[in-house]
Structure formats: C-alpha cells, structure tokens
C-alpha cells in the first residue's frame, strides 16, 4: 500500500470492497484470541462496576453533575495530553509485556480506591486522583490493546475480532451495572472497586498463557526522531482517516457523556436512585451488544454506515431528551446503544484496516486520543449546561452536535471524493447508493 500523500484518495463508500458475511464468532477459534477474549470478559465486568460506582459515589459526595463531569474529564485528560506519545511507545514495544504492566497498574489503582472507600476515609479528591491514575495507564493500554488484536488474529479476521471485542465490552455492560446497582444499595460502592481490582487477575492470566509462536509478527518501529510527526503526516495525507477521526472526536466529546447525562436524568429529572441509573446503563448495553454482534456479521466497514449511524444516534439522543416519562426514556436507551456501537465499531475497524501495521499504534493512539481525550473538554461543558439549564437541554445539545457533525463531514467527504447520492429503483424496490460522479457519466 502506498504511504505517500499522493495515495490519499477517498474510496467511495460501498464501492471499493465487496461486502462479505463472516461467521459471528470466527475469531474465537484462535486460541490466543480466545484467552484474550475470556480474560477481558471478567475484567470488563469489573470496569463497568467501577464506572457506575465511581459516578454514583461522586454524585453522593457532592450532589453535582459538574463534579461527575470533572471526574470523567480527569480520567480521560491523560489521553488528551499524552495519547500520541503513548502511540509512539506502543509502536516500539512488544504488546504483550506492555499490557501486563498496564493491566497491573490499573488493578492496583482500583484496589487503592477500594481500601479508602471501605474504610470510610474516601473524599472526592481521592476519586479524582484515582480517575487520573487510571487515565495515565490507558494512555498506553488502549492503543496497545487495539493494535494487539491484529497480532492475535491477523488481518483477515480483524473486523470480526474488533466487533467481538466490542460485544465483549457491552456484554459486561449488561452485567456490571446491574451488579453494581445491587452492590451499591446493599453493601456500598467500595465492594465494586474491590471486585474491579481483583478482576484484572483474569486478563493477566490470559496474557501469560498465550503462545508467542502463534502471534502474527508485526515489525516494530525503530527508535528514532520525528516518529510523532510522521504519524500525524500519515493521517493528514488520508482524508478517509482524517475525517473519520474528526467525526468520532465530535461524537465522543459531546454525545458520549453518558455518566453526566444518565446520572442527571436519574437524580434530577425522574427523582430516582442508583437502581434506575444502572437500569439506563443496562438497557443501553443491550443495544450496544446488539450493535456489536451485527457488526461482527457485517463485511468490511463502510463510511456510509458510519455516517447514517452517527446521524441516527444524534437524533435519538434529542428524542430521548424530550421523553416525558422514565420508562420511555429507558426504552430509548436500547436503540441509542445500537447506533452508538455501530459508530464505534465501524470507525475503529475502518481506521485499523486503512492503516499500515507499522503505523497502527500511532494512528490508533490518535484515534483514541480524539475519541476518549475529548471528554476532558466535553464533560465539564455538558456538565455545566446540565447543571445550569437542566438535563434535557444538556442531552439534546449533545445529540444535536453529533448529528450535525455527521452531516457536515458527509458533505466534506463527498466533495473530497467526488461523490454523489444516487436514488433509484432496483427489482421493484427503492435503492439509495453513494457513487463517484465519473461512474455516473454517460459513455462517450
């Protein structure tokens, strides 16, 4: 694949690769990936339990949605500040030893917060410190995990493995919030933090049991100057990478601030408690799991799927913001979850598939920096809007920005790629396609 700026053409969505259906669980036939997957099942349940417990603990200590936003911001601030450098490190280092270090550090951070909470000494600044420490670990852990998947399964099964990773995470999202809600109301938040700390034993064991000879060897980038700038130039020379990352940046910054939105709706709008908050997260996880499994069966990632899903996601957030009842709001969490996960998986896969392996750590660190690192900017903003103007206005604002950014970027990609929308009939049914303008020109 050419890597110079001259290779930066935008493929017409749906025209450059023939879509193909895959077995939904094909990647699980690979032993190393199966160990990775099973370890993440346990760890992800603990992660979701900690997320729910952390947000509810901060809200209980402060009574402020803005404080929840600050906590979220601190957790993702390191990604914003150091994410690109994390990608440079990941391209230089072996992925498995790197993950052993990052996963261990995250376990110790969770156990630290558990001890403080269970002994009754926890204060809000302790939660802030723990969130920031988790964020520092994810600077390296996120791009390492993302790029390690290709070493586990190879290029042919990459989309299936990425989709199953998302399904794994969302399956845990079904269990984690439900257990966290019961644990918070029954015995307190500290036990959720303790479970998360202990849950890291599973992925660490899986990493240790993997067979190194069965990994797909990827050449590591040599240590040298200018590697960060090289990664940025690589992305800048490819509009299909640049604008996909910009889109997930807008959605991640303003549309994915669910800890702020859902806690505010549970507490301020519907005057409910931790049980309803965990219910919202669980129903959203049902949709996210569905979206991830559908993506696992889908063929190659397509830009038009990404754009349509992003618009639908934004519109559904606006509709949910106007919901008059708790149960209607709760039911809307499922389709919001479906489209949010479609955006996430499609963007992630399309970026990885379009990137040379030697650059994947840097490109994925930029992707994760923009996607997750936008929270330090977006979370306090939407938290302030929510506190000042109400949860409905904050949620609607996030949805509006998500939908509008998708429409604008679709127009930009159409212009750069010389594309147009084609509407017609095929076999008695309406058909909407995105095609290159020259493909539609009559033959001379």
N, C-alpha and C positions, 0 to 999 in steps of 0.2 A: 504494500500500500504506500502510495506517495505520501511524504510527510511535509512537503514544502507548501508555502502559502498558495501556490498555484493550484493545489489539489482541492481547494476549498469550495466545492460546489455543493449545493443543497439537493439531495435526492428528493425526487417527487414522492410525497407520502403515498405508500401503497403501490409504487411502480418499480422500485429498484430491487425488491426481493419478493419472491413468490411466498406468500404466507404458507406456513406448514403447521399442522397439528402435531403435538407431541404427547407422549404418554404423560399423564399428570404427575406421576411420581418417578419418572425415569432416572433422575439423578440419585435417588436413594439406592440404586443398585451398586453404586460406587462405595466401597467400604469406608474410605477416608471421609467422604462427604457424609455418609450415614452417621459416623461418630461425631462429626462436627454438628450435624443437624440435631441429634439427640441431646448433646450437651447444651445446645442453645435452647432447646425446649424448656429445660429446667431453669436455666439462668434467666430466660426471658420472662418466665412467670414471676421470679423474684424481682426483676426490673420493674414490671408493671405494678407489683405490690408496693414497691418503694415509691414509685411515681405518685400513686394515689395517696399513700400515707404522708409523703412529703408535702404535697399540696394542701391536704387537709390539716396537717399539723401547723403549717404556716398560717392558714386561714384561722385556725383556732387560737393561735398565739397573738395574732394581730387584728383579725377581723377585717382585713384589707385585701381586695383583689389586686391592688397595685403591688402589695408585698408578694403575692403569688407570682405576679409577673416579674418582679425583681429576682425571685428565686430561679425561675425559668431562664431569665436573662443571664444570670451568673453561671448556670450550668452550661450554657452554650457560648458564653463570651470567649473562653479559650479557643474554641473552634474559629471564631471570627478573627482573633488576634494572631493565632499561631497555626491555623489549619494548613496553610500552604507549606510551611516548614515541616509539618508532620508528614505531608505527602512526599517531600524530598527524602526524608528519613526512610519512609516505607519503601520507596523505590531502591534504596541502597541496602536495606536489611532483609534477612530471611524472615518470612512472615510468621512461621510457627513459633520460633523463640520470642519474637516480638509480642505475639498475642499472649504467650504465657506470662510475660511481665505485666502487660496492661491489664489483663484479667485479674491477676493477683492484687494489683494496686486498687482496683475497683472494689474487690471483696473487702479489703482492709478498710476502705472508706465507709462502706455500708456498716461494717461491724463497729466502727468508731461511733457512728451516729446512733446505732442500736444501744450501745452502752450508756451514752448520755441520756437517751430518752427513757430507757428502762430504769435508770437510777434517779429520774426526776430532776436532772440538772440541765436539761436541754433549754436553750434560748434560741431566739430566731436567728441570731448571728451564727450560731453553730450550724444551723441548716444551710445558711448562706455559704459558709466555708466548705461544708461537705459537698454542696452542689457544684461549687467552683472546682474542688478537687476531682470530682467525677468528670467534669468537663475537660480538665487537663489530660486525664487518661484517654478520653475519647478522641483527642487530637490525633493520636497515633492509632488507637484501637479501631476507629471507624474505617479509615482508608485501608488499614491492614486487613480487616475482616472482609471488606468489599473486594479487594484485589486478590485475597487468598482463595476466594471461591473459584476463580478461573484455574488456579493451580490444583484444586481438588478434582474438578470435573472436566477441564478442557473447554475449548471454545464451543464445540458442538452442542454441549448441554448447558451452556452458561445461562441462557434465558430461563430455562426450566429451573435451574438451581437458584437463581436470583428470586424468581417467583416463589419457590418453596421456602426460601429464607423469609420472605415477607409473610407467607402463610404461617410459618412457624411463629413469627413475632406476633401476628394477630391472633393465632390460636391461644398463645399465652395471655393475650389481652382479654380473652374471654374468661380465663380462669383467674388471672391476677387481680383485677378489680373486684370480682365477686368475693374472693377470699379476703382481700384487703378490707372490703367493707365490713365483712363479718368480724375480722380481727380487730379493726379499729373500734367498732361498737362493743365488742366482747371483752378484749383484753388490752387494747391500746395500740398506738402506732409503733411503739418500739419493737414489737414482735415481728412486724412486717419488715423492718430494717434488718433484723436478725436473720430472717429467712433469706432475704436477698444476699446478705453476706455469705451465708453457708451455701447458697445455690451455685456459687461460682466453682465449687468442687467438681460439678458435672462437666462444664466445658474444659476445665484444666485437665481432667482425666482423659477426656476425648482427644485432646491435643497430644497428650503423652502417648496414647495408644496408637496413633496414626503410623502408617508405614511410609517412611520417607521415600523409598524407591518407587512408590506408586504415585507420587505427586508429579504433576506436569511442570517440568522445569521451565522457569521464566528467567531470562537473563536479567541480572540486577544491574542497575545503573551504577557506573563507577563514580567514585567520589570526585567532585570537580566543581569549578566555579561556574556560576551562571545557570545552574540547573533550575532554579526557581523561575528565572526569566524565560528559560527555554520552554517550561511548561505553560506559562502564560501565553507565549507566542504561538505555541501549538494550538491552544484553544482558540485564540483570537483569529487564527487563519482558517477556522472551520465554522461557518455560520450555524450548521446544524448542531454543533456542540455549544457554541456561544449562546444562542437564543434559547435552547433547552435549559441551560443552566440559569439564564436570566429569569425564565418563567418559573422554575421551581424556587428561585430566590424570592420572587414576589409572593408566591403562594405560601412558602414556608415562613416568611416574615410576618404576613398579615392574616393568612387564612387558617394556619395550623396551630394557633394559640389556644388549643382546647383546654389546657389546665385553667386558663383565665376565664374563658367563656363558660365552660360547663360548671365550674365551681360557683360562678356568679349566678347562673340560672338556677342551680340547685338551692343556693342560700338566699339570694335577694329576690328573684322573680317568683319562684314557686314555694319559697319558705320551707324547704325540705331539709334533709340531712345527708350524712355520708352514704346511706344506703341508696338514695336516689342518684347521688353523684356517681357512685360506682355502677348503677344501672345504665346511666347515659353512656359511660365508657364501655360497658359490656355490649350494649346494642350497637354501638359504633364498631366494636371489634367484630361482631357478626358480619356486618357489611364489609369490613376490611378483609376478613378472612375469605369471604366470597369473592371479592375483587382479586385477591392474590391467587386463588385457585383457578379463576377464569384466565388470569394472565399466564398461569403455568401451562394451560392447554393452548393458548394462543400461539401463533407462529412468531415471526420477527416483530420487534417493536416498531410501531408506525407513528409518525408525527401527527397524523390527523386524529388518531385515537387519543393521543396526549392532549391535543387542543380541545377536542369535544369533551373529554372527561374533565378538563380544567374549567371549562365554561359551566358544565352541569354542576360541578362541585360548588362553584361560587353562587350560582342561582339557588341551589338547595340550602346553602347557609343563610341566604336572605330570607327564604321562605320559613326556615326554622326560627329565625329571629322574630318573626311576626306571629309565631304559633301562640294561640290563646290559652292552651291547656298543657299541662305537664305531659300527658300521655301522647298527644300529637307531636310535641317536641321530641319525646323519647323515640317514637316510631321513625321520625325523620333522621335519627342518628344512623340507621342502617344504610339507606341509600347514600348518605354523606360518606359513610365508611367505604362503600363500594367505589365511589368515584375518587375519593382521596387516595385509595390504594392503587387504583388504575393509573392515576397521575404518577404516583411514587414509583411503581414497578416499571412503567413504560419509560419514564425519563431515565431511571437508573440503568436499565438494560440498554437503551439506545445509546447512552453515553459510553458505557463499557464496550459495547460491540463496535463502536466507531473509533475506538482508541487503540493505538499500538500498545502491546503488553509492556514494553519498557517505560512507557509514559503513564501507565494506568494509575499508579499510586498518586502521582501529582494531579492528574485530571480528576480522579475521584476525591482527592482531598479538597480541590477547588469546588467540586460539586457539593460535597458535604459541608464545606465552609459556608457556601452560599445558602444551602438548604437549611442547615441547622444553625449556622452562625448568624442568620438574620434575626433569630429570636431575641438576642440582647437589644436589638433595635425595636423590633415589633412588639415584644411582650410588654415592656413598660408603656409603650404608646397605647396599645389596645387596653392595657390595664387602667391607664389614666382615663381613657374615653369611657370605659365601662364604669369606673367609679364616679365620673362626672356626669355622664349623660345616660347611664343605665346599660344593663347587659344587652338589651335588644339592639341598641344603637351600635355598640361595640361589635357584636356578632355580624350585623348587617354590613358594617363598614368593611370587615374582613372579607366577606363574601363578594362585595362589590369590587374590591381591589383585585381579588383572584380572577373573577370573570372578565373584568376589563383588561387586565394584563394579558390574558389568554387571547382575547380578540385582537388586541394591538400586535402581539407577537405573531399571530397567524398571518396578519396582513403584511408584516415585515418579511416573514419567511416566503410568502407568496411573491412578494416583489423581488427579493433576492434570487429566488429560484425560478423566476419567470413562470409562475403557476397561475392557474385559474380554476374556478369552481365550475364543474360541468354537471348539469342536471338534465336527466332524460329518462327514457323508459327502456326496460330490458325484460323480455319474456313476460310482458304484461304487468311489470312492477316498476315503481319509481326507483331510480338509481342516482345517487349523488357521488361524484368522484372528484378528486383533485388531480389535475393533469398539467403537464407542461404545455405552454402555449404553442410551441412548434409542433407538438404531437397532434394538435387540433387543426393545423393549417392544411388546406387542400393541396393535393399533389399538383405539381406543375404540369 
